[in-house]
Amino acid sequence: MSPIGPEPFPNGGIINMGAYGGTAEASKSYFDKPPCEIIVAGDINGDCEVNFKDFTFIALHWLRKH
């Protein structure tokens, strides 16, 4: 239950266990499942669809300072 810290979004909601975990250099990851076969620009949450859920993530982080 360690804080994510300055890890970049998307971070999967948990701290990266790699050498750079909890830092701005940590690898990005998707939520609860492996990435899609085809990466689609705008698919923020990694569900292989660009939809209102992706817009919600963007809106929640809009102009957010880290």
trRosetta pair geometry for C-beta under 8 A, 3 or more apart (Angstrom, degrees):
i j d omega theta_ij theta_ji phi_ij phi_ji
2 15 4.7 -25 84 -7 109 152
2 22 6.8 -61 140 -81 126 122
3 15 7.1 75 94 -67 28 118
3 22 7.4 79 89 -127 71 103
4 7 4.9 -93 171 31 92 117
4 11 5.5 103 -157 115 131 152
4 13 7.4 -97 -71 -164 135 25
4 14 7.1 178 -89 173 96 11
4 15 5.4 -163 -109 -81 50 70
4 22 7.1 -175 176 -111 30 60
5 15 7.1 55 13 -114 98 105
5 22 4.0 65 24 -163 146 73
5 23 6.8 -14 112 -67 136 28
6 22 7.5 63 37 165 67 50
6 23 6.3 -5 69 -162 100 31
6 24 4.6 -35 125 -66 117 80
6 66 5.6 113 -134 163 87 119
7 11 4.3 94 117 -116 123 143
7 15 6.9 173 -29 -130 147 59
7 16 6.0 151 -121 -4 140 109
7 21 7.5 -20 -82 -158 125 48
7 22 6.5 -64 -48 -111 101 18
7 23 7.0 62 -81 63 67 28
7 24 7.2 -167 -103 -102 26 29
7 26 4.3 -35 -125 55 97 139
8 11 6.5 151 82 -66 43 100
8 24 6.6 72 -47 -160 86 60
8 26 6.7 -171 19 68 79 83
8 28 5.6 -57 91 -81 107 97
9 28 7.5 32 125 -129 20 107
9 44 7.9 3 145 -168 107 103
9 57 7.7 173 170 172 133 113
9 61 6.1 -84 16 -112 172 164
10 28 5.6 80 62 -172 65 101
10 29 6.6 -107 112 78 90 40
10 30 5.9 41 109 -104 142 47
10 31 6.9 -88 179 -35 131 85
10 44 6.4 141 -56 173 119 69
10 45 6.8 145 -107 -112 147 38
10 46 6.6 -144 86 -23 166 112
10 57 7.8 -10 -89 -174 102 149
11 14 7.4 -156 136 53 89 38
11 15 7.9 -4 163 -106 121 29
11 16 7.0 -96 -158 -41 96 96
11 26 7.0 46 -127 103 109 129
11 28 6.6 -88 -85 -135 53 58
11 29 6.2 44 -161 44 32 84
12 29 4.0 -17 -35 95 123 110
12 30 6.3 51 -86 89 87 18
12 31 5.7 166 -130 -90 57 49
12 32 7.7 153 -150 -29 88 49
13 31 6.5 55 -4 -114 112 93
15 21 5.1 72 161 -178 95 108
15 22 5.4 5 -149 -64 118 83
15 26 7.9 -102 -167 -131 63 161
16 20 6.7 -4 96 86 134 73
16 21 4.0 -153 85 -108 73 79
16 22 7.2 -142 48 -20 81 49
16 26 4.1 159 28 -164 147 122
16 27 5.8 144 -134 46 147 78
16 29 7.0 154 -94 -8 97 124
17 21 5.4 25 -101 -74 11 148
18 21 5.3 147 54 -44 56 88
18 26 6.7 146 57 -138 110 79
18 27 6.3 64 15 8 151 109
20 23 4.8 -92 -176 53 78 117
20 25 4.3 -94 -160 94 142 97
20 26 4.7 -170 115 -83 97 57
20 27 7.3 112 68 -16 118 69
21 26 5.6 75 -108 -110 32 122
22 26 6.8 114 18 -55 24 136
23 26 5.6 140 61 -35 65 89
24 66 7.9 129 -101 125 106 136
30 33 6.7 -49 109 68 118 63
30 34 7.5 77 57 177 126 16
30 35 5.6 140 -4 -84 139 72
30 45 7.0 93 -155 165 90 41
30 46 2.9 46 -144 -40 132 173
31 45 5.6 -25 18 -172 128 84
31 46 5.8 164 28 51 74 117
31 47 7.8 -22 61 -56 108 85
33 46 7.0 179 69 126 88 114
33 47 7.9 76 52 -106 130 59
35 39 6.8 -9 172 -87 123 91
35 46 5.9 -87 -114 -147 64 113
36 39 6.4 149 68 -84 99 43
36 40 7.0 -6 71 0 152 93
36 43 7.0 -13 6 125 140 163
36 46 6.9 -170 -19 -165 90 67
36 48 3.9 134 -97 -95 131 94
38 48 7.8 83 61 -140 78 93
39 43 7.3 -150 -167 50 56 125
40 43 4.3 78 73 -17 96 123
40 48 7.1 95 10 -154 124 45
40 49 7.9 12 59 -118 152 10
40 50 5.9 -119 129 -41 129 106
42 50 4.3 31 111 -123 115 127
42 54 5.9 75 159 151 72 154
43 46 6.3 96 142 -87 102 27
43 47 6.9 -145 -166 48 104 58
43 48 6.5 18 -148 -109 150 14
43 49 6.6 126 -118 68 106 23
43 50 5.3 -93 -72 -74 71 74
43 54 6.1 -97 -131 -94 31 139
44 53 7.9 -153 62 117 100 76
44 54 4.2 135 21 -144 101 84
44 57 4.5 -165 116 77 143 141
44 58 6.2 -157 -55 -49 159 85
45 53 5.6 -56 16 131 147 113
45 54 6.0 -134 4 -88 92 68
45 57 5.9 171 -55 -35 96 149
47 51 7.9 -49 76 27 125 115
47 53 6.9 28 22 80 142 146
49 53 8.0 68 88 42 103 115
49 54 7.9 -150 105 -26 66 119
50 54 5.6 -50 -147 23 58 157
51 54 5.9 115 55 9 48 98
51 55 7.6 -95 122 1 38 95
52 55 5.2 -51 -149 38 44 116
52 56 6.3 53 150 -28 70 99
53 56 5.5 -48 -152 28 33 116
53 57 6.9 34 151 -17 62 99
54 57 5.9 -51 -155 33 35 110
54 58 6.6 33 150 -16 66 105
55 58 5.6 -56 -150 38 35 112
55 59 6.1 34 153 -20 69 108
56 59 5.7 -55 -144 38 29 110
56 60 6.3 29 157 -20 65 107
57 60 5.9 -55 -146 35 29 110
57 61 6.5 3 162 2 63 112
58 61 6.4 -77 -151 49 26 95
58 62 6.4 53 150 -60 66 91
59 62 5.5 -25 -148 -14 33 121
60 64 7.8 9 134 -42 56 138
61 64 4.8 -80 -162 15 57 133
